[in-house]
Amino acid sequence: MNWMAKIAIVFVCFSLCGAGTFIASTQKENPSQKSDVMRVKNREAVGRVWILT
């Protein structure tokens, strides 16, 4: 493969990466989308464990 084809392939790859980055940055997140995840606070004291070798 000659050097002109290699440069064209590299240019196409960089163009696709740049276009994907631009599209991803312009999309807005949906603020109404919520999950059913709830934080749980562990009130139990966590003991330290020492491993002796």
Protein Blocks (a to p, Z undefined) as FASTA:
>chain_A
ZZklmmmmmmmmmmmmmmmmmmmmmpccdfkbccfbdcdddfbdcddddddZZ
